[in-house]
Amino acid sequence: MSALAQHLDDYLRLRRSLGHDLAEAARLLPRFVAFLEARGEEFVTLEAALAWSLAPAAPAGSTVWGRRMTAARGFARYLSGIDPRTEVPPAGAIPTRQRWRPPFIYGEADLGALLAEARRSIPQPLRAATYETLVGLLAATGLRVGEALRLDRTDVDLETGVLLIRESKFGKSRQVPVAESTTAALRRYGERRDQLCPLPRSASFFVSLNRTRVIYECVQPTFRMLCERTGVGAGAPRRPRIHDLRHTFAVRTLLRFYREGADVGARLPLLATYLGHAEPRYTYHYLSAAPELLGYAARLLEHDEAVGR
């Protein structure tokens, strides 16, 4: 391992220990280090960071260049405390504008089709049961994909119907109660898993064909395959993502609040806690995810203003 590669490993480990979500940095920075090594660079320079960040062709308005520079700049700031030769790119070296990607909201028929397709098209019984249950759990709870994959057997209490989400995003843990139907589905999967894999090599709740923990790199292409085979999202302007199951759960929950006439403002902090958001304001983003939600919010605002008058 080169000195830069070792520094990168130390950097990512340190940032994760502080509770940072480094999914994109962990994907991009090994490529940056490989780029530096291929050029024979021993330390980060502004010219090299710019060259790497601007290397891929990207359409106008893309944020890819800015995201790459953000990752490189963070790593360079860390390295500057180790190697004084390091040149830290200035903030805004490549301007970028964060754009919110409207989620794909799954309907009941979409979810039913995905679960049925997992049972039908995945030939290995254990893998079929794993993906059917995993997708169902994400839709029923709004968990992040990584949170579901990190569940150990001891984190799933089938007696009380509570999941323990350990040290998730921002380094926080929380308990997530689930419906009886979800608990029953998890129990069925556990029984089936233990029949098909009596000697697992991991304590994970969801088990792969290798008897180890299921990893995201396998989940993403499998989910895309299920969408393509079922035609889910075929006519949508943006391809549905597995993370959109989380958005769908939040939107459906907010819609239920409105339809029940509940005090949405009072319940939003509870939903934020359930979803593991650091602050309730992040949950407000879901209000713009569905026109029906905006309609409810507008009608309630008009009512409140009328009462105030």
Backbone torsions as a table, in degrees:
resi	resn	phi	psi	omega
1	MET	NA	131.2	179.4
2	SER	-71.8	167.3	179.2
3	ALA	-62.8	-41.7	179.2
4	LEU	-63.8	-41.7	179.6
5	ALA	-64.3	-38.8	177.7
6	GLN	-66.4	-40.8	177.3
7	HIS	-62.4	-39.2	178.8
8	LEU	-63.7	-43.1	178.9
9	ASP	-60.6	-42.1	178.9
10	ASP	-66.5	-39.6	-179.1
11	TYR	-62.9	-48.4	-179.4
12	LEU	-64.8	-39.9	179.5
13	ARG	-63.7	-42.1	179.6
14	LEU	-64.2	-47.4	-177.5
15	ARG	-64.1	-38.8	178.4
16	ARG	-65.3	-37.8	180.0
17	SER	-64.9	-21.3	178.5
18	LEU	-91.7	3.6	174.7
19	GLY	91.1	12.3	-179.0
20	HIS	-82.7	144.2	175.4
21	ASP	-88.9	111.2	-172.1
22	LEU	-113.5	30.1	-176.0
23	ALA	-57.2	-46.8	-177.6
24	GLU	-73.5	-41.9	179.2
25	ALA	-61.7	-40.3	-179.9
26	ALA	-66.7	-24.6	178.2
27	ARG	-84.2	-38.4	-173.2
28	LEU	-86.0	-41.2	-170.3
29	LEU	-66.0	-34.6	173.9
30	PRO	-59.0	-31.6	177.1
31	ARG	-70.6	-36.9	177.8
32	PHE	-64.6	-44.4	178.9
33	VAL	-62.6	-43.0	178.5
34	ALA	-62.1	-37.8	177.7
35	PHE	-63.1	-45.2	179.3
36	LEU	-63.0	-43.1	-179.0
37	GLU	-65.2	-38.9	179.4
38	ALA	-64.2	-28.8	177.8
39	ARG	-87.4	-3.9	-178.5
40	GLY	76.3	20.5	-179.9
41	GLU	-80.1	137.3	177.3
42	GLU	-99.6	-12.2	179.3
43	PHE	-151.5	166.2	-177.4
44	VAL	-79.8	132.7	172.6
45	THR	-119.7	157.7	178.2
46	LEU	-61.5	-41.4	-178.7
47	GLU	-62.1	-41.9	-179.5
48	ALA	-68.7	-40.3	179.3
49	ALA	-63.1	-41.1	177.7
50	LEU	-65.8	-44.7	-178.5
51	ALA	-60.9	-43.0	179.7
52	TRP	-69.1	-42.4	-176.6
53	SER	-64.8	-35.6	-176.2
54	LEU	-93.7	2.8	-174.3
55	ALA	-63.6	-47.7	-175.5
56	PRO	-75.3	141.4	174.1
57	ALA	-68.1	138.2	-178.5
58	ALA	-146.1	143.5	-179.9
59	PRO	-69.0	162.0	177.9
60	ALA	-58.6	138.1	-180.0
61	GLY	86.9	-4.6	179.6
62	SER	-69.4	149.6	178.1
63	THR	-100.4	4.7	-172.8
64	VAL	-62.7	-40.9	-178.7
65	TRP	-64.6	-44.8	-179.5
66	GLY	-64.8	-38.4	179.5
67	ARG	-66.6	-39.0	178.3
68	ARG	-65.7	-40.7	178.8
69	MET	-67.2	-37.3	177.8
70	THR	-60.5	-43.3	178.6
71	ALA	-65.2	-44.7	-179.1
72	ALA	-64.5	-38.8	-178.8
73	ARG	-65.8	-41.7	178.9
74	GLY	-61.6	-41.7	178.7
75	PHE	-66.7	-40.5	-179.4
76	ALA	-64.6	-38.4	178.5
77	ARG	-61.3	-39.5	176.9
78	TYR	-65.2	-45.5	-177.2
79	LEU	-66.2	-27.2	-177.1
80	SER	-63.1	-23.3	176.5
81	GLY	-82.6	-8.1	-179.7
82	ILE	-107.8	-44.4	-178.1
83	ASP	-124.1	109.0	-176.7
84	PRO	-64.5	-12.3	177.8
85	ARG	-75.8	-14.1	-177.2
86	THR	-60.6	133.4	175.4
87	GLU	-103.4	117.3	-178.8
88	VAL	-89.6	118.3	177.9
89	PRO	-58.7	137.6	-179.8
90	PRO	-69.4	152.5	176.2
91	ALA	-59.8	136.9	-180.0
92	GLY	81.5	11.8	178.6
93	ALA	-57.4	-37.7	171.9
94	ILE	-125.6	102.7	-177.9
95	PRO	-61.5	141.5	177.4
96	THR	-142.0	150.2	178.9
97	ARG	-122.1	120.5	179.1
98	GLN	-70.1	127.0	179.5
99	ARG	-117.3	131.9	179.2
100	TRP	-81.1	128.3	-179.2
101	ARG	-92.1	114.6	179.4
102	PRO	-58.2	131.7	-177.4
103	PRO	-77.2	160.3	170.2
104	PHE	-88.4	125.2	-178.8
105	ILE	-98.8	116.4	-177.6
106	TYR	-77.8	138.0	173.4
107	GLY	-90.3	171.2	179.0
108	GLU	-58.4	-40.7	179.7
109	ALA	-65.2	-37.2	178.1
110	ASP	-61.1	-48.3	-178.1
111	LEU	-63.8	-43.0	178.1
112	GLY	-60.5	-40.1	-180.0
113	ALA	-66.0	-39.8	-179.8
114	LEU	-65.7	-42.7	-180.0
115	LEU	-66.4	-41.9	179.5
116	ALA	-65.3	-37.7	-179.9
117	GLU	-67.4	-36.6	177.2
118	ALA	-61.5	-42.9	178.7
119	ARG	-64.8	-38.8	-171.0
120	ARG	-84.1	-40.6	-167.5
121	SER	-100.0	-15.6	178.3
122	ILE	-89.7	114.6	-169.9
123	PRO	-70.9	-29.3	-177.0
124	GLN	-82.4	121.9	-176.3
125	PRO	-56.0	-42.2	-179.0
126	LEU	-65.8	-44.5	-178.3
127	ARG	-67.2	-38.6	178.1
128	ALA	-62.2	-45.7	179.4
129	ALA	-64.5	-38.4	-179.5
130	THR	-63.0	-47.9	-176.5
131	TYR	-73.6	-35.1	175.9
132	GLU	-61.3	-45.1	-177.7
133	THR	-72.2	-39.1	-179.9
134	LEU	-62.5	-49.3	-179.9
135	VAL	-63.1	-41.5	178.2
136	GLY	-62.2	-40.1	179.9
137	LEU	-65.9	-43.3	179.0
138	LEU	-61.3	-41.0	-179.7
139	ALA	-69.3	-34.4	-174.6
140	ALA	-83.6	-19.0	-173.6
141	THR	-124.4	-19.1	-176.0
142	GLY	72.9	17.6	177.1
143	LEU	-62.3	151.1	167.7
144	ARG	-69.0	149.8	-178.1
145	VAL	-57.4	-45.1	-179.6
146	GLY	-61.5	-34.8	178.6
147	GLU	-64.1	-42.9	179.9
148	ALA	-66.3	-41.1	-178.0
149	LEU	-69.9	-27.6	179.9
150	ARG	-82.5	-4.9	179.6
151	LEU	-61.8	129.6	169.8
152	ASP	-96.4	166.6	-179.9
153	ARG	-59.7	-37.3	-179.2
154	THR	-72.0	-12.1	178.3
155	ASP	-84.9	-11.6	-176.6
156	VAL	-107.9	102.7	-179.7
157	ASP	-93.1	100.7	-177.0
158	LEU	-77.4	-13.6	177.8
159	GLU	-78.8	-44.0	-178.8
160	THR	-96.9	-13.1	-177.8
161	GLY	70.2	41.7	-178.5
162	VAL	-127.8	134.6	176.5
163	LEU	-103.8	137.6	175.0
164	LEU	-99.3	114.0	178.0
165	ILE	-97.6	109.2	-172.5
166	ARG	-95.0	126.2	171.8
167	GLU	42.7	60.8	179.2
168	SER	-84.0	-147.1	-178.5
169	LYS	-57.2	140.9	-177.0
170	PHE	67.8	13.5	177.0
171	GLY	70.7	17.3	-177.6
172	LYS	-99.2	151.5	174.0
173	SER	-114.4	154.5	178.7
174	ARG	-155.8	162.1	175.1
175	GLN	-105.5	134.7	-176.5
176	VAL	-121.1	106.1	174.8
177	PRO	-73.3	143.9	-179.2
178	VAL	-125.2	161.1	-178.9
179	ALA	-69.1	160.8	-179.5
180	GLU	-60.7	-37.7	179.8
181	SER	-64.5	-36.8	177.7
182	THR	-69.0	-41.8	177.1
183	THR	-60.4	-41.1	179.4
184	ALA	-63.9	-40.0	179.1
185	ALA	-66.0	-39.9	177.8
186	LEU	-66.0	-37.6	178.4
187	ARG	-65.4	-43.0	178.8
188	ARG	-62.0	-41.5	179.1
189	TYR	-64.0	-43.2	-179.7
190	GLY	-59.1	-41.2	179.3
191	GLU	-67.0	-43.8	179.9
192	ARG	-65.9	-42.4	178.8
193	ARG	-59.5	-44.7	-177.9
194	ASP	-68.1	-29.7	176.0
195	GLN	-69.8	-43.7	-175.0
196	LEU	-84.4	-22.4	-178.6
197	CYS	-137.3	74.4	-176.1
198	PRO	-71.9	-16.9	-178.3
199	LEU	-126.1	70.7	-179.3
200	PRO	-69.0	156.1	178.1
201	ARG	-102.5	11.0	-177.9
202	SER	-147.1	155.4	176.7
203	ALA	-84.9	3.4	-174.6
204	SER	-65.5	148.8	178.5
205	PHE	-71.5	-47.0	177.7
206	PHE	-92.0	124.9	-171.9
207	VAL	-115.3	139.2	178.0
208	SER	-87.4	176.0	177.8
209	LEU	-66.3	-21.5	176.7
210	ASN	-84.5	6.0	179.9
211	ARG	68.7	22.3	178.5
212	THR	-118.5	-177.2	179.7
213	ARG	-66.8	138.9	175.2
214	VAL	-69.9	137.7	-178.6
215	ILE	-111.7	154.0	-175.8
216	TYR	-61.3	-35.2	-178.0
217	GLU	-60.3	-22.3	175.9
218	CYS	-92.3	-30.2	-176.7
219	VAL	-68.3	-44.9	-174.5
220	GLN	-58.0	-52.9	-179.9
221	PRO	-66.0	-32.5	178.1
222	THR	-66.2	-42.8	179.0
223	PHE	-64.6	-40.5	178.1
224	ARG	-61.9	-39.1	177.8
225	MET	-62.0	-42.7	179.4
226	LEU	-62.3	-41.0	178.7
227	CYS	-64.3	-42.8	-178.3
228	GLU	-66.4	-40.4	-178.1
229	ARG	-71.8	-30.0	179.7
230	THR	-90.2	-16.1	-176.1
231	GLY	78.3	12.0	178.9
232	VAL	-65.2	124.6	179.9
233	GLY	77.6	12.8	-175.5
234	ALA	-61.1	-36.1	-178.3
235	GLY	-98.4	7.8	-177.1
236	ALA	-78.5	148.4	178.9
237	PRO	-64.6	-24.4	178.9
238	ARG	-130.6	139.6	-178.1
239	ARG	-63.8	132.9	178.9
240	PRO	-64.1	144.1	178.6
241	ARG	-115.7	159.8	178.4
242	ILE	-67.4	-31.3	178.8
243	HIS	-65.5	-21.4	178.8
244	ASP	-67.5	-14.7	173.0
245	LEU	-63.1	-34.3	177.7
246	ARG	-67.6	-44.9	176.5
247	HIS	-59.9	-42.7	-178.7
248	THR	-61.2	-43.3	178.9
249	PHE	-60.0	-45.0	-178.7
250	ALA	-63.9	-43.7	-179.4
251	VAL	-63.8	-45.1	-179.3
252	ARG	-64.5	-37.0	178.5
253	THR	-66.5	-44.2	178.4
254	LEU	-63.8	-39.5	176.9
255	LEU	-61.5	-40.0	178.6
256	ARG	-64.3	-39.9	177.5
257	PHE	-57.8	-48.7	-177.9
258	TYR	-63.7	-44.8	-177.7
259	ARG	-65.0	-30.6	178.7
260	GLU	-81.4	-5.6	-178.5
261	GLY	73.0	23.2	-177.5
262	ALA	-75.5	162.5	174.2
263	ASP	-78.2	94.6	-173.9
264	VAL	-62.5	-39.0	179.3
265	GLY	-59.5	-35.7	180.0
266	ALA	-76.7	-30.3	-177.1
267	ARG	-87.2	-18.8	-178.4
268	LEU	-58.6	-42.4	177.3
269	PRO	-60.4	-33.6	178.1
270	LEU	-67.4	-42.7	178.3
271	LEU	-65.0	-39.5	178.8
272	ALA	-60.9	-42.3	178.5
273	THR	-64.6	-42.9	-179.9
274	TYR	-60.6	-41.3	-178.0
275	LEU	-79.1	-13.3	-179.4
276	GLY	82.1	24.9	176.1
277	HIS	-75.6	144.6	179.5
278	ALA	-67.0	-34.5	-179.4
279	GLU	-142.5	150.0	179.2
280	PRO	-59.0	-26.2	-176.7
281	ARG	-62.0	-27.3	178.3
282	TYR	-68.0	-28.1	-179.9
283	THR	-71.8	-25.7	-179.7
284	TYR	-63.5	-22.5	179.3
285	HIS	-58.1	-29.4	-176.5
286	TYR	-69.7	-16.8	179.2
287	LEU	-62.1	-29.1	-178.7
288	SER	-91.7	5.7	-175.6
289	ALA	-82.6	-17.5	-178.0
290	ALA	-143.4	131.6	179.6
291	PRO	-56.1	-34.7	-178.8
292	GLU	-63.7	-36.5	178.2
293	LEU	-64.8	-43.3	178.9
294	LEU	-63.5	-36.2	178.1
295	GLY	-63.1	-45.1	177.8
296	TYR	-61.0	-45.5	-178.1
297	ALA	-62.0	-41.1	-179.9
298	ALA	-65.5	-41.7	-179.3
299	ARG	-66.3	-38.5	178.1
300	LEU	-66.2	-37.7	178.8
301	LEU	-64.3	-43.6	178.2
302	GLU	-61.3	-40.9	179.5
303	HIS	-63.3	-45.9	-178.8
304	ASP	-62.4	-40.1	179.8
305	GLU	-66.9	-37.6	178.6
306	ALA	-65.0	-41.8	178.7
307	VAL	-64.9	-38.7	-179.7
308	GLY	-65.3	-32.0	177.3
309	ARG	-72.2	NA	NA
